[in-house]
Amino acid sequence: MIKLNIHEAKTHLSRYLSRLAKGETILLCKRNTPIAEIRPLPAALVKPRPLGLGKGKVRIHPSFFEPLPDDLLDLFEGKGR
């Protein structure tokens, strides 16, 4: 774990980015009192997620595609009440 005071972090943060990318954590301090941690993000997915994983698990009722009633449309457009 890397321990940095705020001034040092503002001045030299770019020096520590490579160590952060390798998995180390930065403990950010104010007058040597810890106030926050900076951690690396998990690695991005290398391959795209496949399509169709939920096929057959969700059923949409045909009425979903019917037009909304006029009174409900008026509410969306701010004409109601």
N, C-alpha and C positions, 0 to 999 in steps of 0.2 A: 504494500500500500504506500502510495506517495502522499506525503503530508505537505500542503502548501498554504501559506498565508495568502490573503486576498491580493496584496500588492504583488507578490511574486507570481501568482497565477495570472494576473492581468498583464504582467510584463513578459513572462516566459512560457505561457501555456503551450505555444507551438512546439517547444522543446519536449514536452511530455506526451504529445499526441501519439507518437509511435508506440510508447509503452502502454498507453491506454488502449490502443488498437489490439495489442497482444493479450489483453485481459486484465491488466492491472486497474486498480481503483484509485482515484484521487480523493483524498480527504481535504476538503476546503476549510480553512480555519480563519477566524478573526481574532487576532491577538492570541494565537496559539490555542484557541478554544474551538473545537470542531463545530461547524454549522451546516455542512452539506457534504454529500458524496457525489462524485462524478464517476459514472460507470459506463463501460462500453455497451453499445447496442448489440443485440444478437445478430449473427451473420444473416445476410439476406438469402432468401431461397434461391437456389441455383437453377432449378427447373420449374417451369410454370405448373400451376395446379391443373389437374385434368378437369375437363368439363363433364357435366352429367352425373356427378356423384350423388345428387339428391333425386335422380330420376325415379319416379314412382312413389316417392315419399310425401309429396305435396299434391293436393288436388284443389284446383281452383274452380269454384262453382261458376257455371255459365252466366249467372246474373252479375258477376263481377264486371263483365264487359258491357253491360247495358248502360245507357246514359243516366246520369243522375237526375233526380227530380228538380224542377225549376226552383222550388223553395230552398233546396240545399245549395244549388248553384248560386242563388242570390246571396246566401250567407258567405260563400267563398269570395264573392265579388264585393262584399261590404254593403249590400243593399238591404239586408235583413234587419229586423228590430227597429 
